[in-house]
Structure formats: C-alpha cells, structure tokens
Amino acid sequence: MTYRPIAIQAAASVILTAVALLGSPAVIVAQNALPRPDPAFIGTTERTLAGSNAETPAPLRPPAGAPNVVVVLIDDAGFGNPATFGGPVQTPTLDRLAARGLRYNRFHVTALCSPTRAALLSGRNHHSVGFGMVSEVHSNFPGYDAHWPQSAASLATILRDNGYNTAAIGKWHLTPDDEQGPAGPFDRWPNALGFEYFWGFLGGFSLYVEGGTLRHTYSFLGLKIDDLVASERLPEGKVQVRYEFTADTPGKLATGGTQRLFVAGKPVAEGRLEHTVPLRFSAYAGLDIGQDNGLPVSPGKIYYLRAPFPFEGSIERVVFDVR
C-alpha cells in the first residue's frame, strides 16, 4: 500500500506528540511506501548452528536530525480569533512560535469537532475519511459513517512507521460511538490509527462512593469535568442515595441545569451543570452498575487507578426516573 504525502489542513484537545529517537548507530531512512516490507534475512544458514550466522536487523529510526513534532488542537477557537492571525485575542506564546516558523492563511473550515480532527490528522477533506459530521451522529452513507478507511494513513501512522514514538493526549472524538465499548472493535481507536499511547477522557457520568463520601462526576466529552461532592459522609448501614438533575429547558439539546445529591432524603450537595452532552453518550459509557466497565469517567487519581472501581458494599435496587 502506498500512502500519499499529506498536507495538514487545520491548525488546531487532541495533542499529538511524536518523539524522535535519535542517535542510533544504524538508521533506516524514511520512505514513501508504508507499511514497510519485512526486512530480508541477512546471514548464512548451514547444517549446524556453529556454521550459521544471522545479523540483527537495524532498528527503525527516524532520519538523523528529524525534529520532534507536537500538534495542538484547541476546540471552539476560530482561525481569526488569535492576534497571531490578526484577531482580537492576545496570544503572545503563539506569536513567538509563529515568528520562528510559518503561518498558513488558507484555512478550510469544518466548524465541528470530529471533522476538524479528521482533516488535521489525515491531510484530506474530512468527508474522504468518513467524518462529514461528529462521530455521535454518524450514518451508513459514504463520507458520514465515521469509518476511517484503511487506505488513508493518519499523520501519526506515517510518523510511527518512520521510527517515531507517537502519543495522543486529550479529547479524541474520532471513533464511532457504537464501537467504543470494552469489547471493541478497536480498529478505529487511537492505537489503531498510529498512536502508540493514548490518555484521555470521553463523555459520561458516574455516581459513586469514594472515601465514604457520595460523589457524582459528569464529563462533558472530556472538555469539562463537573464534580459534585456530598457535604457529609454516608452513615453506616442501609441507606438510600439519589442524584437529581433538573434541566433549565427540558427537551433542548445541550441544556444546562441544576444537579443535587440526596442521602436518606436529605440534600447534601447542589451545583450547576452549564452544559450537557448535546446528543447522546457514547456506547462505551454504558449503564454499568456496581463498577465502571468502560473508560473511567472521573480523572481522580483514586478512581482512575482503581478502575473499574467496584463498589464494595451491596446494591439492593437502582431506579432511573426520567421525566
């Protein structure tokens, strides 16, 4: 398979980090055809091991002097906003970076999260890699199915296959929502699109007990985390707990509202959710009871490191009351 050279279309909470491993005594230069063919055997094979010899293949490394690459995408920050491109928002750090490099002023707007990421990481029109819309509302039509084709290499794949180490950190938003469960499929997850390491949080919510205290965490697509923490510890023995959300505008997509926690009918916490997920949570979030079988919703150290963070007591009944 031959991948064409890419041209990044969008200057953009995915952060791509590709770290060049330099200084190796044996370097294989970059090439245009990826994936690379398996290296040919170098050595001799005789009837006995004593007369045979096999050389160790040279490890894949970037060319000497290859730079480190960091791509930063910031959601909801228009091309014309930063002062770097003539906008009203003062961005001195961007100004300093731009002064040492190149500025591109031909920006093809996609105006949505998933399509912008798809264009940025593929160098192609977002429809050509299946992202004519955000991944939560994909369909089976060409250009809108959120199925990144095998024929289109991502920037991360090209770098990785030329010896770079690659990582994506932050918001992803390029995997169909019905393919994000713990059973996969995984061929459209970050690790299958060229990233050797991924660390990030997606949308979801969780009602849980940590350190004897009732908590509720709401993740707005990983962009904003809202924690609601009870003002007092749970009492010993059997107790009823409740999370309640009252929307500002019932039926309106992405509406905010008031959230409350109750223990044995007594209010123990109240707070605001300025926004809710506008469409639907991804399938990976599930409706797990007793433990979090999907990707951890809360970035809290205790919760995250103990995932699936099982509840250590017993649950008698769970009721969902949607009005």
MOBELNOR-V875950 format. One record per run of one state. SS is the DSSP state (~ for helix, > for strand, _ for the rest). FROM is the first residue (numbers start at 1). LEN is the number of residues. If there is no record, write none. Layout:
ss: <SS:SS>
from: <FROM:FROM>
len: <LEN:LEN>
//
This chain:
ss: <_:>:_:>:_:>:_:>:_:~:_:>:_:>:_:>:~:_:>:_:~:_:~:_:~:_:~:_:~:_:>:_:~:_:~:_:>:_:>:_:>:_:>:_:>:_:>:_:>:_:~:_:~:_>
from: <1:2:3:14:20:33:34:43:45:49:52:53:55:69:73:82:83:86:89:90:92:100:113:123:126:130:135:138:155:161:165:171:177:180:190:194:197:200:204:211:213:221:224:230:241:248:257:264:266:274:283:286:301:306>
len: <1:1:11:6:13:1:9:2:4:3:1:2:14:4:9:1:3:3:1:2:8:13:10:3:4:5:3:17:6:4:6:6:3:10:4:3:3:4:7:2:8:3:6:11:7:9:7:2:8:9:3:15:5:18>
//
